[in-house]
Amino acid sequence: MPSSHPIPLSVLDLSFVREGEDAGHAIRDSLALARHVERLGYHRFWLAEHHNMSGIASAATSVVIGHIANGTSTIRVGSGGVMLPNHSPLVIAEQFGTLESLFPGRIDLGIGRAPGTDVSTSRALRRQLQGSADTFPDDVQELISYFESPRGGQTVHAFPGEGLQVPVWLLGSSTFSARLAAMLGLPFAFASHFAPDQLMSALAIYRHEFRPSKHLDRPYAMAAVNVFAADTDREATRLFTSAQMGFLNLIRGRPGKLKPPVDSIDDWCSVDERAAIDRTLRYSFVGQPSTIQPQLQRFLEETAVDELIVTGRIYDSTDRHYSFELLTEVRASLESRALDSAGIA
């Protein structure tokens, strides 16, 4: 562990739709998970915007956030993230201003630059694509301005939203958003759970180029990882196959609903496909707590992240709840080791 202080644990949930079920089941499962991890002491519960994907139920992200926040009481709820190029900054400011008004002090707004979908669906969302990614830095600053106190001569206001100072995070899977987060003095979250290659470069750039702001006086970085924990390594490896199958279908151009686990992923894919799965899901911690603990400790020492956000595409909801429960035991063990090494009784 980078220090003896407890590292906050958070959850990234995509409201996965299981094979044989529908979006209503998925959203109810998300609420059940949010309540479970709230009781376990997790810090945040984030949902992500994806479109034209039958296996993900969180397309209307702000609506699902409101449902989750209404069904919980203490955990922070937010987006991981809203894909800002799909929307006008004013609309997002109004949506999250409304959420903050309903659930004060509990709402996070994580924003990303990717479309969260394919080109055809992006066009259906936006009607035109010109300039959407190129204007992202300006759109971020416009969005933030709507949460601030009104300025002289300002003609457009976000109601609700104005003056609420909703926390804005930048999310990324490359170094672009790391640089922008550093320049604007914003917290930064990296999507290493599916895009691991530039994690270390992005963190280094973010910390080196960070400029203190009214939002933050020092860098604050969070990394996303996959965790599949169970009582045995064998069972955890089996649970992991649902996520592996999901990515396999994605690279084959056949994304769909979450499939139940199989005995071995190697029975379903080629050697090259298995290599691609392993590269993409590199930051996945799979096993019983004693197996995960040293792997997670090494990851935290190497990245020195301030917070860890965890996802786990596990088919059975009971198994998924138990995996997040076991992770809290791993964290407690790591903290105990850190205290021992620091000589704190």
N, C-alpha and C positions, 0 to 999 in steps of 0.2 A: 504494500500500500504506500502511496506517496507521503502519507502522514498518519498520525494517530487519530485524526478526526474522522468521524463516520462519513463515508461518501454517500451522497443522496442516490437512491435508486428510483428510477422512474420507468414507466411502461409506455411503449409505442404499440398501439393496437390498430390493425387495419380492418377490423370487423369482417374477418374472413367468413365467407359463406361456405358451409360444409356441403359436400356432395349429398344430395337428397333433401336439402333444406332450402330456405329462402332468406331474403334479406331481413325479414322481421326476426327470424331466429337469431341471425348474426348480431343484430343490434341489441337484442335482449341478452345475448351472451356477453357482449361488450359491457353492458351495464353490470351484469353479475361479476365479471372480472374486475371492473373498477371498484365495486364495493368490497371485493375480496382483498385486493391489494391496498385499498385504503385502510382496512383493518390491520394489515401487515406493516403499515407505516411507510408505504411508497410515497414519493413526493409529488409526482406528476402523472397524469394519464393523458396521452396525446393520441389524436387520430389524424389520418392522412387522407388527402384528396386524390382520388383516382377516378377515371371515367371510362365508360365502355368496357368494364371488366365485370363479368358475371360473378366472380369470386370475391368481390370487395363491395361492402355495403355502405361505405362512408363517403360516397361521392358528394352529397350535400353536407359537407364537413361541419359547418357551423350549426346546422340543425341537430346533428348527432351530438356535438359538444354540449348543446343546451340540454339534451335528454340525459346525458351522462352527469352533467353538473347538477341537474335537478334531482337525480337519484342518489347523489353522494352529498357529503357535508363538509369535508375538510381538504381532500386531495385537490391539487390544482389540476385544471382541465384545459386542454388547448389543442392546437393544431401542429402536426408534425409531418407535413405542414399544409397550409393553403398555398396553392400554386398561383402566385400573384399575376403572372402574365395572362391568366384566364379571366381576370376580373378588373374592374375599375377600382383604384385605391379607395375612392369614396365609399363604394358599396361594402368593401371589406371593413372599413372603419366603422360604418354604421352597424354592420352585423356584430362585430366584436365589441363595439361600444354598447350595444344592446345586451350582449352576454355579460359584460362587466357590470352593467347596471343591475342585472338580475342576480349576479353571483359575485359581489364585490370582493376584490382581492384574491380571486381564485382562477382567473382566466389568463392564458398565455396565447400569444399569436406568433407561431412559427411560420415563416414564409419561405418559399422556394422559387427557383427560377425555371425549373423544368415544367413541361406541360402536364405531366402526370397521365399521359395518354398518347395515342397515335395522332398523326398529322390530320387525318380526316375528322377525327373527333375534336381536335383543337380548333379546326375551322368551324365546326358546328357550334362550339362554345363561344368563339370570339367573332365569328363571321369573317374576319380578316386577320392575317397573321403578321403583317408588316410591322416591324418595329417592336413587337411584343417583348422579345428578349433583350433587344438593344436598349430599351428604355427602362430596364429593370432597376438600375441604381436610382434613377429619378423617381420611379414609381414608389420605391421603398421610402425615400425621403418625403414624398408627398403623403404617403400613408401615415408615417410617423407624425407629420405636422397636424393631421386631423385630430390626434389625441392630445395635442398641446393646448395651452391657453390661447384664446383668440388674439390675432395680431391686427394692428391698425391697417385699414384698407382691405382686409380679408373679406371676400364676397361669398365664398363657399365654405360651409361649416358641416361637420358631422354631428347630427343629433339623432340618437345619443352617440357619444364618443368624445366630444370636445372636452378637454381638461381631465380626462380619465386616466391618462398615462398608462394605457394598456401595455404591458411588457412585450416588446417585439424581439424575436430571435431571427437570425439568419440561418438557414439550413443549406447544406451543400454536400455534393459528392465529388467536388474538385476543389481547386485552389481559388476559383473566381469568388465564391461567396465568402471564403476565408479573408481575402483581401478587403472585400467590401465591409464585412463585419468589423474588421480591424479599423478601417478608415472611419466608420461611423460610431465606433465605440459600443458595439452591440454584443450580446452573448451569441455564441456560435455553436451549432450542433452539426456533427458530421455523420453521414449515412454509411458508416462502415459495415453495417449489417448486410448490405448488398453491393457496396462499391468500395472495397477495402484499399485499392491500390494507392490512392493519394492521401490517406489518412495522416500519416506522419508529416508529409510536406505541408498539408493544409494547417495542421496544428502549429507547426513551426512558423509559418508565414503569419498566421493570426496573432501569435504571441509576440513575434518580433516587430510587427507593424502596428500593433494596437495603439490607438490614441484614446486616452481617457476622455470620457464624455459625461454629460449629466445623467446618462443611463448607467454607466459603469465606470469605476475608477481603476479597474484592473481587468485583464482578460478573464472570461469565464467560458470554458469549453466543455461540451458534452459529446460523448461518442455513443453511437448505437451499436449494439451487438445482439446476436442471437443466443438464447440460452434454452437448452433442453435438458432438464434435470429430472432424475428419477432415482429410485432406490438402488438400481444396479446400472452399470454401464451398458449392459445388453439392452435393457428396456429403454434407456435414454436414446441409444442409437436407433432403436426401432421407431420411437416417437419422431426422431429427426427426419425419417424418410418422407413424411408428409411434406415438409418444407423442401426437401430435395426433389420430390416429384413435382411440386409446384414450379420450381425453377426449371426443371427439365421440360415441362410442358410449355413454359414461356419461351425457351430457346428454340423449341420446335414450332413456335408460332401457334400454339394451341392453348392459350391460358384459359383457366376455368376454375371451377369450385375446388375447395380443399378436399383432398382425397384421404381416406384412412391410411394408416401406416402399413408398410409391407415388411416382410422379413429381411430383405436385402435390396438396396437400391441398385446394386450391380446386376441384378436380374432384369432390370428395366432399361438400362442405358448402355451405350457403347463406352469404350475406354476414353475416347476424346470427350464425350459428353460428361463422363464422371470427372474428368480433369477440369472442365469448365465449371461444373457445380462446385468443386472443391475450391477453385480460385475465387469464385464469387462469394461463397459462404465461408470464407477463411476465418472470419471472426465469429465463429460459432463455438460455444462452450457446451459440450455434450458429455453427460455421464452422471455418476453419483457425486454427491458433494465433495468427497475426498479426491475425486478426479478433477472436478472443475476448479477447486480452490487454487492449486498452484498455477493453473493456466490463467485464471482471472487475476491473480496477484501479479503475474508477469505482465499482463496487458496493462494494468493500472500503473505499474512502475514505469513501463516504457512510454505510455502516453501522458501520464500525470494529469488526466482529465479531472475536472472538478465535479462531474456528475456522470452517471452511467444510465442510459436509457435502453431498456431491454425489450426485445420482441421474441415471440416464440410461436411459430405457426404449428401448433399442436392440435390434432383433430378432436380429441375428446376433451370436453371442458373440465372434467374432473382432473384429468392428467395435466391440463394446462394450469389450473389453479395450484396444483401440488408442485409443479415446477417452479412457479414464482415463490411459493412458500419455502421450498428447499434453498432457493437463492438467498433468502434472508438469513438462513442458517450459515451459508457460505460467507456472507458479508460479516456476520457476527464473529465467525471464527477468524477472519482476516483482521478485524479490528482488535480482537483479543491478542493476536500475534503481534500486531503493530504496537499495542500498549506494552506488551512484555519486552519487546526489543527496545522500546524507548525508556524502559525502567520505571513505568508507571504502575503502581499497584492497583 
